[in-house]
Amino acid sequence: MKESQRRAEGAEVDFGFERVRPAEKRERVKEVFDTVAERYDLMNDLMSFGLHRAWKRLAVALGRVRPGQRVLDLAAGTGDMASLLSERTGPRGQVVVADINPRMLARARARLVDRGHVAGVSYAIGDAESLPFAEGRFHCVCIAFGLRNVTRKERALESMYRVLRPGGQALILEFSRLVLPALAPLYDAYSFRAIPELGRIVTGSAEPYRYLAESIRMHPDQSALQEMMERAGFERCRFHNLSAGVVALHRGCKL
């Protein structure tokens, strides 16, 4: 490892509002998702009032994935995006369902099989910062509500760019910044009070959902993330605010 890489690896990173070493963040993020895995889908529905399903459908629709294409779904969670993508790529295409957490990946596999998504679907344990795929393999790489949990976001963006083929597209769906400041007090109260309490009731632990609220606040805003994508090499970068900026869909191309 080069000296510059060693220094970067030793520098502290955000874990919510805390500053921790990269290795500690990776371990604590794993613990968060191990804790919530069994009730992950239920909590997503409750926290977003079901809107996360509409956000994901819109992201896939704007991505215009076609039959026969190869798509990588990063930080796939329990497979919501992969299911939608598989409907578009069909059995002649390929959707690679990737997550760094084996427990979440196992749940994704079970759900996708139950839904009949077998042909053209494969699974991989993978770190977004160093994807184990050949350069130029995929027509589309997507990550939904996972980038803010990555330790080194800039490395993940560079890795996503590398595995895209020329003409390919990255889709990043992530919580972002409100564009209606008047809603901020209500949004903060919901995020920092209601959601952790809901997490305590449903999953038995409030801490993962305190981290959720904090990680959203520490994640780059719309313009900053677009600039990060451009530095990673993406072109024609743009974003779409959804639900007043609670969520943003970012798109960038490899030309």
C-alpha positions in Angstrom: 0.0 0.0 0.0 1.3 3.4 -0.9 2.1 5.9 1.9 -0.7 8.2 0.7 -3.1 5.3 0.9 -1.9 4.4 4.4 -2.5 7.9 5.6 -6.0 8.0 4.0 -6.9 4.7 5.6 -5.8 5.9 9.0 -7.7 9.2 8.8 -11.0 9.4 10.7 -14.4 9.2 9.0 -17.9 9.9 9.9 -20.1 7.4 11.7 -23.2 9.5 12.1 -22.1 12.5 14.2 -19.0 10.6 15.5 -15.5 10.5 14.1 -14.0 7.0 14.0 -11.3 5.0 12.2 -12.3 3.4 8.9 -12.1 -0.1 10.2 -14.3 0.8 13.2 -16.9 2.3 10.8 -17.0 -0.8 8.7 -17.6 -3.0 11.8 -20.2 -0.7 13.3 -22.1 -0.4 10.0 -22.1 -4.2 9.8 -23.5 -4.4 13.3 -26.3 -1.9 12.4 -27.5 -4.0 9.5 -27.1 -7.3 11.5 -29.4 -5.8 14.1 -32.1 -4.6 11.7 -32.0 -7.3 9.0 -35.1 -9.2 10.2 -37.3 -6.2 10.3 -35.6 -4.1 7.6 -38.4 -4.2 5.1 -41.1 -3.4 7.7 -39.2 -0.5 9.0 -38.6 0.9 5.5 -42.3 0.9 4.9 -43.1 2.4 8.3 -40.4 5.1 8.2 -41.2 6.3 4.6 -44.9 5.6 4.7 -44.3 3.3 1.8 -42.7 6.0 -0.4 -39.4 4.2 -0.7 -41.1 1.8 -3.1 -42.1 4.7 -5.4 -38.7 6.3 -5.2 -37.1 3.0 -6.3 -39.6 2.4 -9.1 -38.9 5.9 -10.4 -35.1 5.4 -10.3 -35.4 2.2 -12.3 -37.7 3.8 -14.8 -35.4 6.8 -15.4 -32.4 4.4 -15.7 -34.1 2.8 -18.8 -32.5 -0.6 -18.3 -33.2 -2.8 -21.3 -33.6 -6.5 -21.8 -30.3 -8.4 -22.1 -28.3 -5.8 -20.3 -25.9 -6.4 -17.3 -26.7 -4.5 -14.1 -25.0 -4.3 -10.8 -27.1 -3.5 -7.7 -24.8 -2.4 -4.9 -25.7 -2.4 -1.2 -28.7 -4.4 -2.4 -30.3 -4.8 1.0 -33.2 -7.2 0.7 -33.5 -7.0 -3.1 -36.2 -4.4 -3.8 -34.1 -2.7 -6.6 -32.8 -6.0 -7.9 -36.4 -7.3 -8.3 -37.4 -4.2 -10.3 -34.2 -4.4 -12.4 -34.6 -8.1 -13.1 -38.1 -7.5 -14.5 -36.4 -5.2 -17.1 -33.3 -7.2 -18.0 -35.2 -10.5 -18.3 -33.6 -14.0 -18.4 -31.2 -13.0 -21.2 -29.7 -10.2 -19.1 -28.0 -10.3 -15.7 -28.5 -8.6 -12.4 -25.7 -9.0 -9.9 -27.0 -8.5 -6.4 -24.1 -7.3 -4.2 -23.9 -6.4 -0.6 -21.0 -6.4 2.0 -23.3 -7.9 4.6 -23.9 -11.7 4.2 -27.0 -11.6 6.3 -28.7 -8.9 4.1 -27.6 -10.7 1.0 -29.2 -14.0 2.2 -32.5 -12.2 2.7 -32.2 -10.7 -0.7 -31.7 -14.1 -2.3 -34.7 -15.6 -0.4 -37.0 -12.7 -1.4 -35.9 -12.8 -5.1 -36.4 -16.5 -5.4 -39.8 -16.2 -3.8 -40.7 -13.7 -6.4 -39.5 -15.9 -9.2 -36.4 -14.0 -10.1 -33.9 -16.9 -10.7 -32.7 -16.8 -14.3 -30.2 -14.1 -14.9 -29.7 -13.2 -11.2 -26.5 -13.8 -9.3 -25.1 -12.8 -6.0 -21.8 -11.5 -4.6 -20.4 -10.4 -1.4 -18.7 -7.1 -2.4 -17.2 -4.0 -1.0 -18.3 -0.9 -3.0 -14.8 0.6 -2.6 -13.1 -2.3 -4.4 -15.6 -4.1 -6.6 -14.5 -7.6 -7.6 -15.6 -7.3 -11.2 -13.8 -6.7 -14.5 -13.5 -3.2 -16.0 -16.4 -2.3 -18.3 -18.6 -5.2 -17.3 -21.9 -3.5 -16.6 -24.4 -1.4 -18.6 -25.7 0.1 -15.3 -24.6 0.3 -11.7 -27.1 1.3 -9.0 -26.9 1.9 -5.3 -30.0 2.8 -3.3 -29.7 4.2 0.2 -26.3 2.6 0.6 -23.7 5.2 -0.4 -23.9 7.1 2.9 -22.8 3.9 4.7 -19.7 3.5 2.6 -16.5 4.4 4.4 -14.8 6.1 1.5 -17.4 7.4 -0.9 -14.9 8.7 -3.4 -13.4 5.3 -3.7 -16.8 3.7 -4.2 -17.6 6.2 -7.0 -14.3 5.5 -8.7 -14.9 1.7 -8.4 -18.4 2.1 -9.9 -17.0 4.1 -12.8 -14.4 1.4 -13.5 -16.9 -1.5 -13.8 -19.2 0.5 -16.1 -18.8 0.0 -19.8 -18.6 3.1 -22.1 -22.1 4.4 -22.5 -23.1 3.0 -19.1 -24.9 4.8 -16.4 -24.7 5.0 -12.6 -27.9 5.5 -10.5 -27.5 6.7 -6.9 -30.7 7.0 -4.9 -30.0 8.5 -1.5 -31.4 10.7 1.3 -30.4 14.3 0.7 -31.2 17.9 1.8 -34.6 19.4 2.0 -35.3 22.1 -0.5 -38.1 23.6 1.6 -36.4 25.0 4.8 -39.8 25.6 6.4 -40.2 21.8 6.7 -36.8 21.3 8.5 -38.1 21.5 12.1 -40.8 18.9 11.5 -38.3 16.7 9.5 -35.7 16.9 12.3 -38.3 16.0 15.0 -39.4 13.0 13.0 -35.9 11.9 12.2 -34.3 12.2 15.6 -37.3 11.4 17.9 -40.0 9.5 16.1 -37.9 7.1 14.0 -35.6 5.9 16.8 -38.6 5.3 19.0 -40.3 3.4 16.2 -37.1 1.4 15.7 -37.1 0.5 19.4 -40.7 -0.7 19.3 -40.3 -2.7 16.0 -36.7 -4.0 16.2 -36.0 -3.7 19.9 -33.2 -1.2 19.3 -33.3 2.5 18.8 -29.5 3.0 18.2 -29.4 1.9 14.5 -32.1 4.5 13.7 -30.3 7.2 15.5 -27.3 6.4 13.3 -29.7 6.5 10.3 -30.8 10.1 11.1 -27.2 11.2 11.8 -25.8 9.6 8.7 -28.3 11.4 6.5 -27.2 14.8 7.9 -23.5 14.0 7.3 -24.0 12.8 3.8 -23.0 15.2 1.0 -25.9 17.3 -0.3 -27.1 17.3 -3.9 -24.5 19.6 -5.4 -21.6 18.1 -3.4 -22.4 14.6 -4.4 -22.7 15.7 -8.1 -19.2 17.2 -7.8 -17.9 14.0 -6.3 -19.3 12.0 -9.2 -17.7 14.4 -11.7 -14.3 14.0 -10.0 -14.7 10.3 -10.2 -15.0 10.6 -14.0 -18.7 10.6 -14.6 -20.1 13.0 -17.2 -23.6 14.4 -17.9 -24.2 14.3 -14.1 -27.6 15.5 -12.9 -29.9 14.9 -10.0 -33.7 14.9 -9.4 -35.1 15.9 -6.0 -37.8 13.7 -4.8 -40.3 14.5 -1.9 -38.9 18.0 -1.5 -35.3 16.8 -1.4 -35.8 14.2 1.3 -34.3 11.9 -1.3 -32.4 12.7 -4.5 -31.7 10.5 -7.5 -28.3 11.1 -9.1 -27.3 10.0 -12.5 -24.0 10.0 -14.3 -22.6 8.4 -17.5 -19.3 6.9 -18.5 -18.7 8.1 -22.1 
